[in-house]
């Protein structure tokens, strides 16, 4: 895409003067577009749906056939007009939540000036389902085109509301996996995360629970420039969709047991 809009919810990847200045500029632009925010889509509930996937960055129809799925337009904060169309697939097995996304971006870019890992989706979760996003220590998961592809972060909230950093920076654990690829003119993103990892910086969900989320797509242009941030279901701190966790007995927790030879 050839647009150059900015958004404050870039991940806090390092502490450096260029990153701080960029975050401050994005925060100012967020305030500029505050009056154009979109309200929550209260009818957007994904699941319950049972299934498991191999996280290899390729969304195969058979593998995701049992997932709850929805196709929607992503919103750019500057124009409030759809620019990208994405399909989100959601399901869970006994121990993990699985999320799969395809988007009609025109390229998969692995790095950029403001996005060191290139194109990527971020999921901001409302851990306690309070109806308000961007509370300190809420779960933030994302998967990028570039390496490392998967990030298990928590919300810090400074210098911008969506600023986050890895769980391991605060004594937490890195839980889950993610991968991305380009297939048939679409960018594919897959990730999985434990329903209840035991890390206090992660959500802990059981069958029947609802967890709110908002997703953001960060677009890196082929030349490395920032192409903008795009959102579902809206832009405000109360714009969330929900995931309902299913009572799924599908085993997806594997333990390696070495073969002992005498």
N, C-alpha and C positions, 0 to 999 in steps of 0.2 A: 504494500500500500504506500502511497506517496503523500501521506499526511504527516504532520509533525506536531502532534498534540502531546502534552505532558500530563503526568499524573503523580500524585505524591506517594502512592503506595508501592514504591520500589523496595525490594528487600535490602536490609542493611547488611551488605556483604563485606564491607571493610570500613575501617575508620580512617578516612583521609580527607584532606581539604576538598578535592573535587567532588567526592561523594556528598559531603556535608552541604556544599554550595548547591549541588544539583537537587538534593532533597529539599532545601529551603525554597528554591525556585518552584519546584513542583507543588509544594504546600501553598505557595501564593496563588498559583494557578487553580488549585482546588478551591480555594476561597472565592476566586473569581467566578467559578462555575457553580457555586453552591446553590444559587437560586434555581438552577435548572435540574436539580436532582430528581430522580425517579423513585416512586414509592415501591414498597415491597410487592412481590407477586405472591399473595398468601395462598394461592391455589397450587403452587409448584411444590409437590411432594413426590419424591422419588422413593419407591419401594413400598412395602418390603419386597425384596427379590433375592432369591438364593442362587449362588453360583460362585465359581472361582475362575481365575484367569492366570495364564503365564505372562509375567510382566516382561515383555520383550519389545514393546513399542509398536506392535502390530495388532490392531483391533480386528480380529477375525469374527465374522458374523456368527459362526457356529459356537465359538467360545463364549461370546457375549449374548447368546440368544435368549437367555432367561433374565437378563438385566432389565431394570426399569430404565426407559430411555425417553429423551425429549430433545427435539431440535428447536433451536431458538436463535434469534438475532442478538448479537453482542452490541452493546451501546457504547459509543464514544462520548466522553463527558463534555466535549466542546460543542457538538452539534446535536446530541440526543437523537441521532439517526443510526440505523443499523449499518454496519460496515462489513462485519464478518458474520457468517452463519456457522454455528457449532452444534454438534450433537453430543450430549452427555449421557453416559451409561453408568448405572449404579447397581451394585449388588454386594452381598456379603456371604461369607461362608461361616464356619463355626468360630473362627478366630480373627479374620481379617475383613476389612472393608476394601472393595475394589472400585476404582473410578477409571473410566475410559472416555477419552475425548477425541473427536475429529473436528478439524476446522479448515475452512476453505481459504487459508492464507496462500499467497502466490509463491512462497518459498519457505524452506526450513533453514533458518539462519543460526549457526552455532555460537556466534559471539557478536558483540556490538559495543559501541562507545559507552553507553549507559547501562547496557545489559551484558555483563561479562559472560554469561552462559547463553546468550541469545534469546530466541523465542521461548516463551514459557507460560504455563498456566499456574496460577496461585489459587489455593482454596483457603479462604479465611473462615474458620469455624467459630460458632457461638457455643463454646463448650458446655455451658450450663443452661443453654436454650432460654436465655433471659429475654431474647428478642432484640438485643443490642450487640452489635459487633465491636471489634477493636478494643476489647477489655484486656488489660495486662494478663499475660500468661495463657491466652487463648491459643489453640493449636493453629499453625499455619503450615500447610503442605504444598509443595510445588515440584513440578517436573519441567526440565529445560531441554532444549535441543543440544546444548553444549555440555561438556563435562565440568563438574559432576551433575548428573541429570536429576537425581532425587535429593530433596532437602526436607528435613523434619525440623521445623523451626517453631518458635513461640513468639508471641507478640510482645514487643518492647514499648511501642507507642511513641518513640521519640527518635529523630527530630520530626517525623511525620506520623500521623495516626496509625498507618499500616506498617510502620517499621518493625522489623523482626530480625532475629538472629538464631543460630542453631541451638537446639536444646542442650547439646553437649557443652556449650559455653556457660551454662548455668547449672551444671552437674546432672543434666538429664541424659537421655540415651537417644541414639539415632535409630529409629524404628520404621521399617518399611523398605520399599523399593520403587523405582520409577524408571521409565524408558520412553524415548521418543524416536520417531522416524518419519520419513515422507513416503507415502504410498499412493499411487494413482491420483495425483493432483491434490491430495489432502495431507495435512500434518496430523499425525497420530500421537497421542500421549496416553500412557497407562501408568497407574500407580496403585499401590496397596499399602495399607496402614493397619496396625493392630486395632481391634475394637477396644481393647483395654490392655495397654502395654505395661502398666504399673508405673510408668513415668508420670509424676504429677503435672508435668507440662503438657501432657497429651489428654485428649478426651478419654472417658471410660464409659463404653456403651454396652447395653445388654438388649436382648430381643424386646421389641415394643418401644424402645426409646426413640425419640426424635432429636435430631441435632440440626441446627440451622447452619447455613453456609452462604457465602457469596464468592463467586469466582471472578478472576481477573485474567485477561490475556495480555501479556506484554509482547508487543510486536517489534522485533529488530529487523530493520531493512537490510537488503542484500549488501549495501555499502557500509553497514555497521551503525547507521544513524538510528535514532529512536523513532519508531513509527506510531507510538501512542499506546494508551491503555484502554481496554475494552471490557465491559462488565455485564454480568448476569447475576440476579435479576434486576438490579438497579444500582444506584450510586450511593445512597445514604446509609447511615449506620444501622438502619432498621430494614434495609432491603435485603431480605434473605429468602432463600428457598430451603426446604427441609428434606432430610433423609430419614426414613424410618427403617430401623434395623429389624431384619427378619429373624425368626427362630429357625435357623438353618443348621442342620446337623452335618453338613458336608465337611469332612476333615480337611484342614489346610494348614496344620501345624506339624512340620516334619522335623524329626530329631535324627541326626546322623549317629548310627551305632556302628563302630568299627568291627570288622570281623576279626575275632581272636583266633590265631592258629597256634596249635601246640607243636 
